[in-house]
Amino acid sequence: MSEYQYYEFQAIDRPLTEKEMRELRSYSTRARITPTSFVNDYSWGSFKGNKDAWMEKYFDVFLYLANWGTHILMLRLPSRLLDLRTARLTVRVRGPSFGRKTAKSF
């Protein structure tokens, strides 16, 4: 059985600049890159970027699916909308992970 991995990043708060889109293109020649998204799937090889760094620098939402059952959903939210303590108390799924990043202006 071959492996399958799906990566999707979405920018909601602001579109990517032309420079940022060129930076992302350097990681994949096959990805579908728009001012608001980066989407790629792999049946061989693997993702060359760093999902955590990309979420901090470019995107607001990340979705990863693999045919062996791994599913990851990451959301970048302002702490004023959902604080870390509330998130930890509210989400009841196996293996949740929450982190706090300092805000950076664009």
WORA-V591942 format. One record per helix or strand of 3 or more residues. SS is the DSSP state (H for helix, E for strand). FROM is the first residue (numbers start at 1). TO is the last residue. If there is no record, write none. Layout:
# WORA-V591942
ss=(SS;SS)
from=(FROM;FROM)
to=(TO;TO)
This chain:
# WORA-V591942
ss=(E;H;E;E;H;E;E;H)
from=(5;18;32;37;51;61;71;84)
to=(10;25;34;42;57;66;75;90)
